[in-house]
Amino acid sequence: MAKPFIRFENVYKSFGDNHVMKGVSFSIFEGEVSTIIGKSGVGKSVLLKHIIDLMQNDSGTIYYDGKPFSDMTTQDRKKMKRKFSYMFQGTALFDSMSIYDNIALPLRETTRFSRNKIKELVDEKMDQLELFEHSDSYPSQISGGMKKRVALARALITNPEVVLFDEPTTGLDPIRRNAVHNMISEYQKKFGFTCIIVSHEIPDVFYISQRIAMLDEGKIVFEGTPSDIQQQDNPAINNFISGGAS
């Protein structure tokens, strides 16, 4: 059996009296689409931010490639974090910047590449994601679905090994939601990155996921395949996936 690339072991996180994670344990496997589901407000985005080290856990251990993050040197931590990219909820594009400049931003901020090298990489990514004709446009001039594609191009521009998606279809109608899920699935297969999605879009997200983890009341109450979760006899799980909870 493949070893997990990321593993949470008994992880706790509280904000004052709000105990968000109460012994979270689960695994993310390399090259898979893993989706974290659960009701609104249970801490899915908090969990996601722990994966990318935007938040630090109070206790427990988070492993990357078998090594505890807490045991890594500063240099090793920076090297590990460079493998990750994050597609923010709502795209978080900069309205004052062109599509080209939005995509180029991570390279300008995190590398010493020449202007020509950056142009080469951005042109390649825009071509791969069919954005080339919109290079000089601004976010306000393109559709919501196109904005999602631009945000994905920006997330992929550094060639990450892992891409995290925080509620990537929030606010979209069913047709556009399906288009975004298809986009994520298509490009995950094309580029081969490990994909971690936070979502409550059930059952839509099941069709693109190899692994599901459900967070409820501070713990992972299910971890397994989309087909396995639909065969559970846990009332909390069944209520959620059948639409009885949100």
C-alpha positions, 0 to 999 in steps of 0.5 A, a space after each residue: 500500500 502506498 505511503 501517505 504524503 501528508 498525515 495528521 495524527 491526533 491534531 488539536 487546535 482551539 481558538 479560546 473556548 472554540 475547540 475546532 480540531 479535537 484529535 484529527 487523524 487522516 492521510 493524504 496520498 500522493 497523486 490523488 484527489 482528496 476532498 475534506 467534507 463537512 457542515 459549514 463552520 466545522 473547521 474545514 478551512 482551518 484544517 486546510 490552513 494547517 496543511 499549508 502551515 498558514 496556522 499551527 496546531 496546538 498539539 499532535 503531529 503533522 507529517 510530510 513524507 513521513 517526517 514530522 513538520 515540527 522536527 524539520 529545520 527552517 530550511 527543510 520547512 521552506 523547501 517543503 512549503 515550496 511544493 504547495 500552492 493554494 487556490 483561494 476561495 473566491 479566486 482572490 485575483 487583483 482587479 488592478 492587474 491584468 490576467 498576465 500579471 495576476 498569473 506572473 505574480 508568484 514568480 515575481 515574488 518568490 523567484 529571481 527569474 528574468 523577465 523573459 523567463 517569467 514570460 516564457 512560463 506564464 505564456 506556457 501556462 496560459 496556453 495550457 489553460 486556454 487563457 492566452 487570448 485574455 492575457 491583457 484583460 482584467 478580472 472585471 472583463 472576464 466571466 466567473 468561470 474564467 476567473 477560476 481558470 486564471 486562479 488555477 493558472 496562478 496556483 500552478 505557475 510554480 509547478 507545485 506538487 500539491 494544490 489546495 482548493 478552499 471551497 472552489 465552487 462557492 456561489 456558482 450555479 450547478 452548471 458552472 459548479 460542474 465546470 469547475 469540478 471538471 476543470 480541477 479533475 482535467 488539470 489534475 490528471 494533466 499535471 499530476 499534482 496532489 489535489 486537496 479540496 475543501 467542499 460541501 458540494 455533495 455528491 458533485 465532488 465525489 465524482 472527481 475524488 479518489 478519497 474522502 475525509 469527513 470532519 464533524 465535531 472536531 474529528 474525522 468521522 470517515 476516511 475512505 473512497 466516495 463509494 464507501 461513504 455512501 454505504 455507511 450506517 452512521 446517521 451524521 454521515 448519512 444526513 450530511 450526504 443526503 442533504 439533511 445537514 448543511 
